[in-house]
Amino acid sequence: MKKIICWITVALFGLPYSGVSAKSEAEDVQVMVLGVYHFANPGLDDHNVEVDSVLTPARQAELENLAQALAVFHPTQVVVEAVAPGPDYHVAEYEQFSPAMLAEDPNEIVQIGYRVANKAGLEQVLGIDVQPTDGKEGYYPIDQVRSAADRSGQSAILAELDEEVGGWAARFGESQSSRSIADLLLEINGPGFPAGQKFYDAMIPIISDDDLAGAHLNARWYARNVSIYAKLMRNAEPGDRILVIYGAGHNAWLRHFASTIEGHKYVDPAPYLELARNLQNGTDHHKRR
């Protein structure tokens, strides 16, 4: 029956069914990078979106549809934006997971990561985030860039970025009342997301004398993302199907590694998000407050 359901999904929505991959690709590590906005809104980014509660019955129904769609990928591993001890990087909290957590904790790690892993019957969720240790330089030295821009007369570059991303964040937040979570995720995983790599690239020419501040910020950002992907690779096995759930600002580099590293294959989340949106339209759960 499970295979029949999967084949129906393939026929109706055109989604790839991993169970029927070509033999030549059977050993590839398939990596789907799902960029997310922070459901719990911790306020740690330069521009933070005001997020509606995802704990309401309507939003919970949307998240169930999202998990159902992502489960079609048949993930063998789910990895999230959390720091966990190596070399296995198992998130201890997931070992105590129960459905009751979904009604209490709005974090996307729980709402998407744990939910999908539980639906897929996985015993572990991996936390592969990288953060600076005490006394070490951070991975986003924006203050150095702002200082260099002030000294070199390039502050207009940052002002333009702040205006673009800030305006987008405000519009994105205001649009939540009329959109499903799947629809919102489609936007931030699409080419129009303004806080992606082009945001970081725009800062590269910010230089003050010998202070290559913009390039240095990009180098530190690369260092964090390549370190994240190194942890993913540490526990990846041939044939794995890995669902990565991370802040959307990481999309460009994580997708780059999944697309270019030998033996790895990037999987676009868009068809699965479209399936989730179609499921949501079919269940007609659009009362969010």
WOQUI-V317502 format. One record per residue. N is the residue number from 0. OMEGA is omega as a letter, one per 40 degrees, with the letter a starting at -180 (999 if undefined). NEAR is the number of other ideal C-beta (glycine too) atoms within 8 Angstrom. D_FIRST is the distance of its C-alpha to the first C-alpha in Angstrom with 1 decimal. Layout:
# WOQUI-V317502
N;OMEGA;NEAR;D_FIRST / N;OMEGA;NEAR;D_FIRST
This chain:
# WOQUI-V317502
0;a;4;0.0 / 1;i;5;3.8 / 2;i;7;5.5 / 3;i;7;5.1 / 4;a;8;6.3 / 5;i;11;8.7 / 6;i;9;9.9 / 7;i;8;10.6 / 8;i;12;12.5 / 9;a;11;14.4 / 10;a;6;15.4 / 11;a;6;16.5 / 12;i;10;18.2 / 13;a;5;19.1 / 14;i;10;17.9 / 15;i;7;17.9 / 16;a;11;14.8 / 17;a;9;16.4 / 18;i;7;14.1 / 19;i;4;15.7 / 20;i;9;19.2 / 21;a;5;22.1 / 22;a;5;23.5 / 23;a;4;26.8 / 24;a;8;25.3 / 25;a;8;23.1 / 26;i;6;25.9 / 27;i;11;26.7 / 28;a;12;26.5 / 29;a;11;24.7 / 30;i;13;26.4 / 31;i;16;25.5 / 32;i;13;28.6 / 33;i;13;28.1 / 34;a;14;31.6 / 35;i;13;32.1 / 36;a;12;35.0 / 37;a;14;36.0 / 38;a;11;34.6 / 39;i;9;37.3 / 40;a;9;40.0 / 41;i;5;42.1 / 42;a;5;44.8 / 43;a;5;45.0 / 44;i;8;44.9 / 45;i;5;47.9 / 46;a;10;46.2 / 47;i;9;43.9 / 48;i;10;41.6 / 49;a;6;42.0 / 50;i;12;38.5 / 51;i;10;37.3 / 52;i;7;35.8 / 53;a;12;32.0 / 54;i;8;32.1 / 55;i;10;32.2 / 56;a;5;29.3 / 57;i;11;28.9 / 58;i;13;28.9 / 59;i;12;26.5 / 60;i;11;24.0 / 61;a;14;24.6 / 62;i;14;24.0 / 63;i;9;20.6 / 64;i;13;19.6 / 65;i;14;21.2 / 66;i;12;19.3 / 67;i;11;15.9 / 68;a;13;17.1 / 69;i;16;18.6 / 70;i;11;15.5 / 71;i;12;14.0 / 72;a;11;16.9 / 73;a;10;15.4 / 74;i;15;18.9 / 75;i;10;20.1 / 76;i;13;23.3 / 77;i;14;24.6 / 78;a;14;28.4 / 79;a;14;30.6 / 80;i;9;34.2 / 81;i;9;35.6 / 82;i;6;38.1 / 83;a;12;37.0 / 84;i;5;38.8 / 85;e;7;38.3 / 86;a;5;37.5 / 87;i;9;33.9 / 88;i;14;34.2 / 89;i;12;32.0 / 90;a;14;32.3 / 91;a;7;33.4 / 92;a;6;32.6 / 93;a;12;28.8 / 94;i;8;29.1 / 95;a;6;30.1 / 96;i;9;27.5 / 97;i;5;26.5 / 98;i;6;25.2 / 99;i;6;28.8 / 100;a;10;29.8 / 101;i;12;28.1 / 102;a;7;30.5 / 103;a;6;33.5 / 104;a;8;33.4 / 105;a;10;33.3 / 106;a;9;33.3 / 107;i;13;30.7 / 108;i;13;30.1 / 109;a;12;28.8 / 110;i;14;27.3 / 111;a;15;25.3 / 112;a;14;25.6 / 113;a;14;24.9 / 114;a;13;22.3 / 115;a;14;20.2 / 116;i;14;20.9 / 117;i;10;19.9 / 118;a;9;16.6 / 119;i;11;16.0 / 120;a;5;17.2 / 121;a;11;20.4 / 122;a;3;23.5 / 123;i;11;26.0 / 124;a;14;27.1 / 125;i;16;29.9 / 126;a;13;33.1 / 127;a;12;34.8 / 128;i;9;37.5 / 129;i;9;41.1 / 130;a;6;44.1 / 131;i;6;47.8 / 132;a;5;49.5 / 133;i;3;52.7 / 134;a;3;55.6 / 135;i;6;53.5 / 136;i;6;53.2 / 137;a;7;50.3 / 138;a;11;47.8 / 139;a;8;48.8 / 140;a;12;52.6 / 141;i;8;53.0 / 142;i;6;56.4 / 143;i;11;57.9 / 144;i;14;56.7 / 145;i;10;58.2 / 146;i;10;61.4 / 147;i;15;61.7 / 148;i;15;61.0 / 149;a;7;63.8 / 150;a;9;66.2 / 151;a;9;65.4 / 152;a;5;65.3 / 153;a;11;61.6 / 154;a;9;60.4 / 155;i;6;59.5 / 156;a;12;56.5 / 157;i;13;55.1 / 158;i;8;56.1 / 159;i;9;54.2 / 160;i;11;51.1 / 161;a;10;51.5 / 162;a;8;51.9 / 163;a;9;48.9 / 164;i;13;46.4 / 165;i;9;48.0 / 166;i;8;47.7 / 167;a;11;44.1 / 168;i;11;43.3 / 169;a;8;45.1 / 170;i;8;43.4 / 171;i;13;39.9 / 172;a;10;40.6 / 173;a;7;42.0 / 174;a;9;39.0 / 175;a;11;36.5 / 176;a;8;37.2 / 177;a;4;35.7 / 178;i;7;32.8 / 179;i;10;29.4 / 180;i;11;29.0 / 181;i;15;26.6 / 182;i;9;29.5 / 183;i;13;32.0 / 184;i;15;30.1 / 185;i;12;29.9 / 186;a;10;33.7 / 187;i;12;34.5 / 188;a;13;32.2 / 189;a;8;33.9 / 190;a;3;37.2 / 191;a;5;39.3 / 192;a;12;39.0 / 193;a;9;42.7 / 194;i;9;42.5 / 195;a;10;40.8 / 196;a;8;42.7 / 197;i;7;45.2 / 198;a;12;46.5 / 199;i;10;47.3 / 200;a;8;48.7 / 201;a;9;51.1 / 202;a;15;52.8 / 203;a;9;53.5 / 204;i;7;57.0 / 205;a;14;58.2 / 206;i;12;61.1 / 207;a;10;64.2 / 208;a;5;66.7 / 209;a;3;65.0 / 210;i;10;62.2 / 211;a;7;59.1 / 212;a;16;57.3 / 213;i;13;54.6 / 214;a;9;53.8 / 215;i;11;53.8 / 216;i;15;51.3 / 217;i;12;49.0 / 218;i;8;49.5 / 219;i;13;48.7 / 220;i;12;45.6 / 221;a;9;44.5 / 222;i;9;45.3 / 223;a;11;43.0 / 224;i;12;40.1 / 225;i;10;40.5 / 226;i;9;40.8 / 227;a;14;37.5 / 228;i;13;35.8 / 229;i;8;37.6 / 230;i;14;35.9 / 231;a;14;32.5 / 232;a;8;33.4 / 233;a;9;34.7 / 234;i;11;31.3 / 235;i;10;29.2 / 236;i;7;27.7 / 237;a;7;26.9 / 238;i;9;23.3 / 239;i;10;23.2 / 240;a;13;21.7 / 241;i;15;24.2 / 242;i;13;24.2 / 243;a;11;27.8 / 244;a;13;28.9 / 245;i;14;32.6 / 246;a;10;35.4 / 247;i;13;35.4 / 248;i;9;38.9 / 249;a;13;37.4 / 250;a;14;35.1 / 251;a;8;37.5 / 252;a;13;38.3 / 253;i;15;34.9 / 254;i;10;33.4 / 255;a;8;36.4 / 256;a;12;35.8 / 257;a;14;32.1 / 258;a;9;33.2 / 259;a;6;36.2 / 260;a;9;35.8 / 261;i;3;35.1 / 262;i;7;31.6 / 263;a;14;30.3 / 264;i;10;28.4 / 265;i;10;28.5 / 266;a;11;25.4 / 267;i;6;26.4 / 268;a;13;25.0 / 269;i;9;25.9 / 270;i;11;22.8 / 271;i;13;20.8 / 272;i;14;23.6 / 273;i;11;23.6 / 274;i;13;19.9 / 275;i;17;20.9 / 276;i;12;23.9 / 277;i;9;21.9 / 278;i;11;19.6 / 279;i;14;23.0 / 280;a;7;24.6 / 281;a;6;21.8 / 282;i;8;22.2 / 283;i;5;26.0 / 284;a;8;27.0 / 285;i;7;30.2 / 286;a;5;32.7 / 287;i;9;33.6 / 288;999;6;36.7
